[in-house]
Structure formats: structure tokens, C-alpha cells
Amino acid sequence: MTDQDLFSREHKVIQEAEQLLESGNFADCPLYSPFCDLLKAYKKLFRQSQRLVKMGDRMQSDLNELNSELHRHKEKLAHMSYVDGLTAIANRRRFNEYLEAEWKRALRNETPLSLILLDIDFFKQFNDHYGHSAGDRCLLRVAQTISTCAKRSSDLVSRYGGEEFAVVLPETDYTGAVNVAAAIQASIRELGIVHDYSEIASLLTVSIGLGCVVPTEKNTHMDLLEAADSKLYEAKKAGRNQVQGQDGLKESNTQ
């Protein structure tokens, strides 16, 4: 029985009692006065009950609204926990989870998975001489540029740490990954960001390492990460401003 049904029934009882009193002369009846007092108390309790139910409805409505707001804030916080505050792209935490998930998916589907790691050349010198504000603007522009080159919905661009970025490329073979890396390198160069304190060029450049593999049970996503990181190290050691790649955990370089 709903609250409305209960109130309707009680209201009907009150009406019937009042009609009974109006239907005859009961003033001399010894039960008349107690009956009137009882009816009065019943009506008072009835009104209080109605107010309590209305109050309960308002409280439930407020509770529902607060619950919805809490849920919205929870989703917002969850989103923020995966986003880099400066560049608004994925952060290291999101990268780690996504790379592992895509590795498992590629393992099931026997499809290639590629990973690009890139580092801004001589960024410390850029920061030291142009200031941290200029450095932050530089990082933001680089992040936006990388995102325009890795634009599929399945591609993940993330800030790996400091001036280092990572790009996860699901279902992308070695040639495809090299093409994306080359596009990133060229696009960043075309930004024309002056870097007078670079030891290799007058404009901002990046070094890139990439790895590509069709996952097997013998490897993990960490092997792919180590391969790309190793190639990034080689790119920087070889003079920077270049791409070094590894295909299928076999050595293969591209300039």
C-alpha cells in the first residue's frame, strides 16, 4: 500500500466519523465527548503524518540530488586521475593501464602493437633560458601536435614524464609506426619553435624510439616498452633529432 492509499483510507475514516456526528444528536451520549476527543487527536495525528511524509519526500529528493552530484564528481575525479594537468592528454597512469590492456587484446587477436617514445631535445636548456612558462607552452604545443598525428580513436597519446611523451598504436605494424613517428617529427619541426640553446638545430626537435611486436605468451607489454625505450636511448646517443625503431623484437633502424 502506498502512502497516498493510506492517507486516502484515513481521510475516509475521518469523513465517516464526522458524518456520523452530524447525522444525529449525540450530545447526551456518554461516549460523545470521548469520541470527539479521539476524533480530534486522530485528525491531528493524520495532519502530522502528512507533513512527515511530505518532509520525507523532500528529504528523499534532496538525497537523490546529492547522490547524482556525488556520482558526477566521482566521474570527474576518475577522469582527472587519468589526465595530465598541463597538457590535458593522458598521464603516465593511463598509459600504463592502456598499454597493458592493448597488449592483452593484441595477444588474443594476434595483431601488431606499436609503441612510440619521444623526448624533446635539450629541453632543460630551453627551460633554463626561456623560462618555465615558455617551457610549459612548448610542452602543450608538442602534446597537441602529437595528437594530430596519432588521431585514431584507438591511439593513445600520453605524457610519459617531464618532456617525454608516449604513443600507443594498436593494430599498427612497423611501417605504420615509422610513418606516424616521421609525421610527428616533421610536424614538431614545422612548429618553428626557436631553440637557440639546442646543440643540434636552431628550432625545437625531438628524438624518437619505437617498437613493434605481435605479442606472444613469451613476452609482456614491458618488453615492448623496454624496446622502445632502448631505441629512444640510441636515437639520443646517435645525435638526436632522429627516429630509431625495432620491429618484432629484432633490430631495425630508420633515419
Secondary structure, 3 states (H helix, E strand, C coil): CCHHHHHHHHHHHHHHHHHHHHHCCCCCCCCHHHHHHHHHHHHHHHHHHHHHHHHHHHHHHHHHHHHHHHHHHHHHHHHHCCECCCCCCECHHHHHHHHHHHHHHHHHHCCCEEEEEEEECCHHHHHHHHCHHHHHHHHHHHHHHHHHHCCCCCCEEEEEECCEEEEEEECCCHHHHHHHHHHHHHHHHHCCCECCCCCCCCECCEEEEEEEECCCCCCCHHHHHHHHHHHHHHHHHCCCCCEEEEECCEECCCC
